[in-house]
Amino acid sequence: MKDESLADLLGGRRGAIDATLPPVAFVAGWLVTGQSVWGGVIVALAVGVAVAGWRLRRGDRPRAVLVGLLAVCLAAMIALRTGRAADFFLVQLVSNAASALVWTVSIVLRWPLLGVVVGTVLGQRTRWRRDPALVRAYSRASWVWVLQYAVRLAVFLPLYAADQVVALGVARAALTWPLVAACLAVSWWVLRRTLPDGHPGIRHPVTEPQPAMSTTD
């Protein structure tokens, strides 16, 4: 069987790269128009619509495309409402904080989100949860994803507080696909290292046998 990685299963490269284009466009438009929030928003929305159209043409799911475009629109509305360019990145800050919390809670509840996502992609539904080794491996690997969101927050929050718009745009680009790629690689390594020797892998959960029904009174 081909030795797959999480990057093979989950993809994410194209979406992560696409997600950086509207924020970078916002910063570019903001600078070109003399630090006008309206200028940045118009350029960001134009790029967001162009990216959405391109993703639809290449066969991406319409729902995922719409969510990405709505995120750009929401960021634009917030920035226009407050008149503060740094607020274009507020949605990113909130989403990373929420993601870190949700992933942490999922690990504590023994429903690690990495297992939920991979199990859904592989069509396993919840069968992976009947494999204690897989649950443990997914839990440990999910902490890598929590760390990813924490790293972003640690970088974004001081820049946001200091109103560093250009630095926020650079950080958004630098901490999107490169960080996602590192997260996929490291979490895959943790997952494989945690599984015991002889385990058939994530495609083949080892479910515990059900106890036999007694025929005696």
Backbone bond lengths (Angstrom), bond angles and torsions (degrees), N, CA, C in turn:
res aa  C-N    CA-C-N  psi(-1)  N-CA   C-N-CA  omega(-1)  CA-C   N-CA-C  phi
1 M - - - 1.467 - - 1.520 110.24 -
2 K 1.295 117.17 140.82 1.460 121.30 179.60 1.523 110.39 -61.03
3 D 1.328 116.14 135.73 1.462 121.56 179.80 1.520 108.83 -80.71
4 E 1.324 115.62 90.63 1.454 120.75 -176.67 1.525 110.40 -77.57
5 S 1.290 114.90 161.22 1.459 121.57 172.65 1.512 108.10 -120.22
6 L 1.331 115.98 171.94 1.463 119.08 176.70 1.524 110.52 -64.97
7 A 1.327 117.07 -32.75 1.464 119.70 177.51 1.525 110.60 -62.79
8 D 1.342 116.96 -38.45 1.469 120.46 177.66 1.524 110.60 -63.98
9 L 1.342 115.90 -42.41 1.469 120.68 -175.18 1.524 112.35 -76.35
10 L 1.317 116.17 -43.82 1.459 120.21 -171.25 1.521 113.43 -96.77
11 G 1.327 116.70 -19.03 1.462 118.26 -177.17 1.518 109.21 61.76
12 G 1.315 115.98 -136.42 1.459 119.82 175.89 1.505 114.54 102.37
13 R 1.348 116.91 -15.53 1.466 117.79 -177.79 1.523 111.51 -63.96
14 R 1.338 115.62 -49.80 1.463 117.95 -177.03 1.512 111.39 -63.70
15 G 1.338 116.34 -44.27 1.460 119.65 -179.55 1.516 112.20 -63.63
16 A 1.347 116.04 -38.64 1.464 119.57 -179.78 1.519 110.90 -67.18
17 I 1.319 116.65 -40.61 1.466 119.75 178.23 1.522 110.41 -66.08
18 D 1.330 116.17 -44.95 1.458 120.22 -179.95 1.527 111.64 -59.21
19 A 1.331 115.69 -36.89 1.462 120.06 -176.18 1.523 112.46 -65.92
20 T 1.333 117.22 -21.57 1.467 119.42 -179.32 1.527 112.57 -82.19
21 L 1.328 117.08 -18.73 1.470 119.19 -172.07 1.530 113.37 -67.42
22 P 1.353 120.82 -49.16 1.473 118.94 179.29 1.533 114.24 -60.50
23 P 1.353 120.30 -43.05 1.467 118.25 177.27 1.528 113.37 -62.65
24 V 1.341 115.98 -40.78 1.461 118.95 177.41 1.530 109.92 -64.39
25 A 1.340 116.25 -39.37 1.464 120.63 177.81 1.524 110.67 -64.39
26 F 1.332 116.78 -37.64 1.462 120.14 178.18 1.529 110.81 -60.62
27 V 1.328 115.79 -47.58 1.468 119.59 -179.39 1.524 110.35 -63.07
28 A 1.334 116.75 -42.18 1.465 120.13 179.50 1.528 110.85 -62.86
29 G 1.328 117.05 -45.51 1.461 120.80 178.67 1.506 112.22 -64.81
30 W 1.307 116.34 -38.00 1.472 121.70 178.91 1.528 110.45 -62.78
31 L 1.325 116.24 -42.00 1.461 120.14 -179.68 1.528 111.60 -71.06
32 V 1.342 116.20 -45.09 1.468 120.59 -176.00 1.519 111.75 -64.24
33 T 1.328 116.96 -33.75 1.463 120.76 -177.05 1.528 112.34 -93.85
34 G 1.321 116.57 21.36 1.463 119.16 176.65 1.504 113.09 73.86
35 Q 1.326 117.09 40.56 1.463 124.66 179.32 1.527 111.73 60.88
36 S 1.331 114.23 43.86 1.458 120.59 175.74 1.528 109.58 -94.31
37 V 1.330 116.08 125.19 1.470 119.65 178.10 1.525 110.29 -62.80
38 W 1.324 115.91 -40.01 1.463 119.85 178.29 1.530 110.86 -60.48
39 G 1.317 116.37 -42.27 1.455 120.01 178.97 1.516 111.85 -61.88
40 G 1.325 116.32 -44.79 1.455 120.27 178.04 1.511 112.32 -63.38
41 V 1.338 116.75 -41.51 1.461 121.34 -179.29 1.524 111.32 -64.21
42 I 1.337 117.08 -44.22 1.468 120.17 -178.90 1.527 110.82 -61.05
43 V 1.322 116.84 -44.36 1.468 120.22 179.69 1.535 110.25 -66.47
44 A 1.326 117.10 -42.53 1.466 120.49 -179.46 1.528 111.27 -62.95
45 L 1.332 116.86 -42.90 1.461 119.80 179.57 1.528 111.34 -66.33
46 A 1.332 116.58 -39.24 1.464 119.81 178.48 1.526 110.37 -62.08
47 V 1.316 116.33 -44.01 1.467 120.14 178.97 1.524 110.42 -68.64
48 G 1.335 117.34 -38.66 1.458 120.55 178.49 1.509 112.30 -61.15
49 V 1.331 116.79 -42.99 1.472 120.76 177.88 1.527 110.32 -65.82
50 A 1.330 116.86 -41.06 1.463 120.30 178.94 1.529 111.23 -63.07
51 V 1.329 116.37 -42.67 1.470 120.41 178.87 1.529 110.42 -64.55
52 A 1.343 116.71 -41.53 1.464 120.25 178.91 1.523 111.16 -61.65
53 G 1.327 116.73 -43.89 1.459 119.92 178.09 1.513 112.37 -63.06
54 W 1.324 116.17 -40.16 1.466 120.38 179.48 1.518 111.04 -66.33
55 R 1.334 116.61 -40.91 1.474 120.18 179.54 1.526 111.18 -65.90
56 L 1.318 117.16 -37.55 1.464 119.71 177.74 1.528 111.01 -65.38
57 R 1.319 116.38 -40.66 1.464 120.37 -179.92 1.522 112.58 -65.23
58 R 1.322 116.37 -31.40 1.467 118.37 -179.20 1.532 111.79 -88.35
59 G 1.326 116.82 3.04 1.458 120.24 171.35 1.507 116.47 97.61
60 D 1.336 119.15 13.09 1.459 120.56 176.73 1.527 110.06 -67.00
61 R 1.321 115.12 155.37 1.460 119.92 -179.42 1.528 110.73 -65.24
62 P 1.328 117.57 131.10 1.472 120.43 -178.56 1.522 113.10 -55.72
63 R 1.335 117.41 -37.37 1.464 119.42 -178.73 1.518 110.97 -62.96
64 A 1.350 116.88 -44.32 1.463 120.45 -179.93 1.532 110.59 -64.21
65 V 1.328 116.19 -39.40 1.459 120.60 178.82 1.523 110.28 -64.22
66 L 1.338 116.75 -43.61 1.459 121.16 -179.29 1.522 111.18 -64.04
67 V 1.332 117.30 -41.05 1.469 120.61 179.18 1.524 110.11 -61.23
68 G 1.335 116.45 -43.54 1.461 119.71 178.82 1.515 112.59 -62.22
69 L 1.337 116.46 -41.66 1.461 120.56 179.89 1.523 111.24 -68.97
70 L 1.328 116.61 -39.34 1.463 120.00 178.16 1.526 111.42 -63.90
71 A 1.341 116.75 -34.88 1.466 120.04 177.91 1.521 110.56 -63.18
72 V 1.332 116.42 -40.65 1.464 120.34 177.59 1.530 110.52 -64.81
73 C 1.335 116.20 -43.12 1.469 120.50 179.62 1.526 111.30 -62.97
74 L 1.349 116.57 -41.29 1.456 120.39 179.43 1.522 111.06 -64.70
75 A 1.335 116.40 -43.54 1.467 120.14 177.62 1.527 110.66 -60.43
76 A 1.328 116.24 -40.88 1.459 120.65 179.53 1.524 111.05 -64.75
77 M 1.329 117.13 -43.21 1.462 120.93 -179.97 1.519 111.62 -61.97
78 I 1.334 116.75 -41.00 1.463 120.49 -179.62 1.524 110.28 -64.97
79 A 1.324 116.52 -45.49 1.466 120.14 -179.49 1.529 111.36 -62.77
80 L 1.333 116.69 -41.25 1.463 119.89 178.52 1.525 111.20 -67.47
81 R 1.309 115.81 -37.35 1.467 120.22 -178.85 1.523 111.66 -64.73
82 T 1.336 116.38 -43.97 1.465 120.28 -176.66 1.520 112.39 -88.62
83 G 1.347 116.86 -22.83 1.449 120.55 -176.35 1.514 113.40 75.30
84 R 1.328 116.62 11.68 1.471 122.39 -177.97 1.520 108.88 -111.31
85 A 1.312 117.34 119.25 1.462 121.24 -174.57 1.521 112.19 -61.32
86 A 1.336 117.33 -36.54 1.464 120.36 -178.74 1.515 111.86 -62.03
87 D 1.345 117.26 -23.39 1.462 120.38 -179.02 1.531 112.50 -69.97
88 F 1.330 117.67 -11.56 1.465 119.83 173.06 1.531 110.07 -61.06
89 F 1.334 116.83 -24.84 1.463 121.93 -177.71 1.520 112.48 -97.11
90 L 1.335 117.32 5.08 1.462 120.49 -177.42 1.526 111.66 -66.19
91 V 1.328 117.13 -37.92 1.467 120.13 178.49 1.526 110.20 -59.86
92 Q 1.326 116.43 -41.32 1.457 120.87 178.52 1.520 111.44 -62.18
93 L 1.320 116.89 -42.00 1.459 120.77 178.26 1.523 111.48 -61.70
94 V 1.321 115.96 -49.17 1.462 120.62 -177.93 1.527 110.69 -64.77
95 S 1.327 117.48 -42.14 1.462 120.07 -178.01 1.530 111.32 -65.48
96 N 1.326 117.74 -36.38 1.462 119.85 178.02 1.523 111.57 -70.03
97 A 1.331 117.09 -39.49 1.461 120.02 177.09 1.530 110.72 -64.03
98 A 1.336 115.81 -43.80 1.465 119.83 179.39 1.528 111.07 -65.35
99 S 1.326 116.52 -40.24 1.459 120.25 -179.79 1.521 110.92 -64.14
100 A 1.329 117.06 -43.34 1.464 120.24 178.63 1.523 110.57 -59.61
101 L 1.330 116.91 -41.78 1.460 121.01 179.97 1.525 111.15 -66.66
102 V 1.324 116.98 -46.84 1.470 120.56 -177.58 1.524 111.20 -63.77
103 W 1.316 117.19 -43.40 1.473 119.78 178.95 1.522 110.95 -63.95
104 T 1.326 117.45 -39.57 1.463 120.45 178.60 1.521 111.13 -63.98
105 V 1.319 116.60 -46.00 1.467 120.35 178.85 1.518 110.89 -61.62
106 S 1.335 117.18 -39.67 1.468 119.64 -179.63 1.524 111.29 -62.77
107 I 1.327 117.44 -35.37 1.466 120.72 178.65 1.529 109.91 -69.15
108 V 1.314 116.25 -44.91 1.466 120.71 179.92 1.521 110.91 -60.32
109 L 1.325 117.14 -38.37 1.461 121.64 -179.30 1.525 112.82 -82.40
110 R 1.323 116.98 2.24 1.467 122.88 -179.40 1.531 111.80 62.34
111 W 1.313 115.26 33.10 1.458 123.11 170.00 1.527 107.66 -124.50
112 P 1.343 118.32 56.93 1.470 119.81 -175.02 1.518 111.78 -53.62
113 L 1.322 115.30 130.32 1.461 119.90 -174.10 1.518 113.16 -62.60
114 L 1.327 117.88 -28.67 1.461 118.88 177.01 1.523 110.22 -61.96
115 G 1.319 116.55 -40.08 1.461 120.34 176.42 1.514 112.17 -66.23
116 V 1.322 116.61 -39.87 1.467 120.59 178.59 1.525 110.38 -61.76
117 V 1.346 116.20 -45.51 1.467 120.20 -177.82 1.522 111.08 -67.48
118 V 1.328 116.58 -50.20 1.467 119.81 -178.39 1.522 110.85 -65.34
119 G 1.332 117.06 -40.95 1.464 120.15 178.36 1.512 112.06 -61.13
120 T 1.330 116.71 -37.24 1.467 120.57 177.18 1.520 110.93 -67.62
121 V 1.328 116.61 -44.47 1.470 120.81 179.38 1.530 110.73 -60.53
122 L 1.329 116.91 -39.46 1.458 121.21 -177.89 1.531 113.25 -84.74
123 G 1.330 117.18 -1.05 1.460 120.71 179.05 1.520 113.60 72.51
124 Q 1.339 117.26 24.97 1.464 121.02 -177.71 1.522 112.86 -90.16
125 R 1.322 116.13 -11.46 1.461 120.79 -173.66 1.528 108.84 55.02
126 T 1.334 117.83 -118.63 1.469 119.53 -178.41 1.523 112.10 -108.39
127 R 1.325 117.53 15.04 1.471 119.51 -177.49 1.521 111.31 -62.18
128 W 1.330 118.31 -31.34 1.462 121.35 -179.54 1.527 112.24 -62.65
129 R 1.335 116.98 -23.76 1.470 119.58 -178.40 1.521 112.43 -73.88
130 R 1.327 117.49 -13.55 1.466 120.15 176.32 1.521 111.84 -86.86
131 D 1.330 116.01 2.47 1.460 121.78 176.24 1.527 108.14 -108.71
132 P 1.354 118.44 101.55 1.468 120.53 -177.15 1.528 113.22 -56.65
133 A 1.330 117.28 -35.16 1.466 120.08 -179.86 1.526 110.82 -66.14
134 L 1.321 117.02 -40.09 1.469 120.49 179.01 1.524 110.67 -68.57
135 V 1.319 117.78 -41.13 1.464 120.63 178.99 1.530 109.90 -60.12
136 R 1.328 115.65 -44.47 1.469 119.62 178.90 1.531 111.15 -63.86
137 A 1.326 116.84 -42.97 1.466 120.70 -179.30 1.526 111.35 -65.75
138 Y 1.328 116.66 -44.46 1.459 119.87 178.53 1.527 111.14 -63.98
139 S 1.322 116.89 -35.63 1.464 120.25 179.46 1.519 110.82 -64.50
140 R 1.318 116.65 -46.79 1.465 119.48 179.93 1.525 111.22 -65.17
141 A 1.320 116.35 -42.35 1.465 119.53 -179.80 1.525 111.44 -67.44
142 S 1.324 117.79 -29.66 1.462 120.61 179.92 1.521 111.87 -66.98
143 W 1.347 117.25 -26.28 1.461 119.05 177.31 1.525 111.32 -63.35
144 V 1.329 116.67 -27.62 1.470 119.62 176.95 1.527 109.74 -63.33
145 W 1.341 116.24 -37.81 1.459 120.41 179.29 1.525 111.22 -70.39
146 V 1.325 116.86 -35.97 1.464 119.44 174.46 1.528 109.61 -61.13
147 L 1.332 115.95 -42.81 1.461 120.53 179.16 1.524 111.25 -61.77
148 Q 1.336 116.40 -37.50 1.470 120.23 178.45 1.527 110.72 -57.34
149 Y 1.333 116.24 -48.62 1.462 119.87 -179.61 1.528 111.37 -66.77
150 A 1.330 116.40 -36.05 1.464 119.93 179.42 1.524 111.05 -65.65
151 V 1.337 116.74 -38.39 1.467 120.66 178.31 1.522 110.14 -62.12
152 R 1.331 116.25 -44.83 1.457 119.35 179.10 1.525 111.26 -60.42
153 L 1.315 116.15 -44.95 1.460 119.50 -179.68 1.522 111.02 -62.38
154 A 1.330 116.65 -40.57 1.453 120.69 -179.23 1.526 111.56 -63.00
155 V 1.323 116.76 -30.21 1.468 120.88 179.19 1.526 110.91 -86.37
156 F 1.338 115.95 -46.02 1.467 120.20 -173.27 1.525 113.47 -69.54
157 L 1.325 117.26 -41.29 1.466 119.93 -172.67 1.535 113.13 -59.34
158 P 1.347 119.57 -49.51 1.476 117.99 178.62 1.522 112.69 -62.93
159 L 1.339 116.87 -36.98 1.471 119.66 179.36 1.518 110.89 -67.69
160 Y 1.334 116.07 -39.42 1.467 120.33 178.66 1.530 110.18 -65.30
161 A 1.328 116.30 -44.07 1.462 120.26 -179.38 1.530 111.39 -64.11
162 A 1.337 116.35 -32.15 1.466 120.85 -179.48 1.520 112.40 -88.92
163 D 1.337 116.99 1.50 1.471 121.72 177.57 1.531 111.87 61.72
164 Q 1.322 116.46 38.22 1.458 122.10 -178.82 1.527 109.78 -91.62
165 V 1.315 116.99 84.56 1.461 122.21 -172.27 1.531 111.70 -65.46
166 V 1.310 116.94 -48.07 1.470 120.30 -178.59 1.525 110.02 -62.92
167 A 1.324 116.87 -44.51 1.466 120.40 179.59 1.533 110.87 -62.91
168 L 1.323 117.14 -35.59 1.463 120.14 176.96 1.521 110.87 -63.84
169 G 1.329 116.63 -41.35 1.457 119.65 177.72 1.515 112.10 -63.81
170 V 1.326 116.22 -42.39 1.463 120.23 178.41 1.527 110.45 -64.75
171 A 1.341 116.37 -43.72 1.459 120.26 -180.00 1.524 111.12 -64.25
172 R 1.330 115.98 -38.38 1.469 118.95 179.26 1.526 110.71 -61.72
173 A 1.316 117.04 -42.01 1.464 120.54 178.97 1.528 111.28 -68.82
174 A 1.336 116.21 -43.06 1.461 120.34 -175.92 1.526 112.31 -71.02
175 L 1.330 116.79 -30.04 1.463 119.90 -174.91 1.526 112.59 -104.28
176 T 1.323 116.76 20.54 1.461 118.80 175.84 1.520 108.70 -101.46
177 W 1.333 118.69 -93.61 1.458 118.16 -176.00 1.528 113.42 -61.88
178 P 1.337 122.39 -45.15 1.471 119.28 179.46 1.528 112.61 -57.48
179 L 1.332 117.11 -41.32 1.457 119.68 -179.72 1.521 111.40 -71.82
180 V 1.330 117.13 -38.21 1.461 120.48 176.97 1.525 109.83 -62.52
181 A 1.329 117.35 -43.03 1.465 121.23 179.30 1.531 110.58 -60.99
182 A 1.332 116.05 -44.42 1.461 119.39 178.79 1.518 111.21 -64.88
183 C 1.335 116.20 -39.94 1.460 120.68 179.68 1.525 111.08 -63.34
184 L 1.329 117.11 -43.92 1.458 120.83 178.16 1.521 110.95 -61.54
185 A 1.323 117.25 -44.36 1.457 120.70 -178.22 1.529 112.04 -66.42
186 V 1.325 116.81 -45.98 1.460 120.15 -177.10 1.525 111.34 -69.94
187 S 1.330 117.46 -41.93 1.467 119.42 -179.81 1.525 111.09 -66.45
188 W 1.346 116.76 -33.51 1.470 119.89 175.68 1.525 110.35 -66.13
189 W 1.341 116.93 -40.34 1.460 121.13 178.00 1.529 110.29 -63.60
190 V 1.326 117.11 -45.59 1.470 121.09 178.85 1.524 110.09 -61.79
191 L 1.318 116.54 -42.60 1.470 121.05 -179.51 1.524 111.04 -59.70
192 R 1.320 116.55 -48.68 1.465 120.28 -178.28 1.514 111.92 -68.39
193 R 1.339 117.19 -37.16 1.467 120.32 179.55 1.518 112.11 -68.86
194 T 1.329 116.93 -28.97 1.461 120.62 -177.54 1.516 111.98 -79.71
195 L 1.332 117.74 -33.20 1.455 120.01 179.75 1.525 110.10 -63.76
196 P 1.330 118.04 136.98 1.467 120.43 -178.62 1.526 112.01 -68.83
197 D 1.326 115.77 157.64 1.467 120.45 176.63 1.525 109.75 -58.19
198 G 1.313 114.72 137.70 1.453 119.39 178.70 1.513 114.36 90.27
199 H 1.334 117.32 -7.22 1.467 118.97 178.05 1.526 108.88 -69.92
200 P 1.338 118.58 135.24 1.465 120.68 -175.27 1.529 115.08 -71.77
201 G 1.330 118.30 -7.31 1.457 120.05 176.65 1.516 113.59 107.52
202 I 1.331 115.63 176.66 1.457 120.39 -171.92 1.522 112.51 -68.68
203 R 1.322 118.14 -22.47 1.465 119.87 178.77 1.523 112.49 -76.58
204 H 1.317 116.57 -13.61 1.466 119.40 -174.06 1.527 110.45 -132.43
205 P 1.334 117.15 76.69 1.468 119.41 177.99 1.518 111.49 -58.09
206 V 1.321 115.57 138.97 1.465 121.12 177.55 1.520 107.08 -94.69
207 T 1.313 115.94 96.96 1.468 120.18 -177.38 1.511 109.99 -84.53
208 E 1.313 115.27 141.39 1.459 120.35 179.76 1.513 109.75 -70.08
209 P 1.343 117.68 136.20 1.467 119.95 179.69 1.516 111.31 -65.23
210 Q 1.321 115.29 141.95 1.456 120.39 177.26 1.521 110.04 -73.07
211 P 1.321 119.50 140.16 1.471 121.43 178.84 1.530 110.45 -61.69
212 A 1.321 114.93 140.70 1.461 120.10 -178.31 1.521 110.12 -69.53
213 M 1.341 115.27 143.76 1.464 120.41 178.93 1.520 109.80 -74.66
214 S 1.298 116.22 131.12 1.470 120.45 179.70 1.519 109.79 -77.54
215 T 1.329 114.96 137.05 1.477 119.71 179.15 1.510 111.82 -98.99
216 T 1.345 114.93 0.87 1.473 118.15 179.93 1.514 109.89 -98.38
217 D 1.311 116.60 154.71 1.453 121.97 178.41 1.531 109.72 -72.27
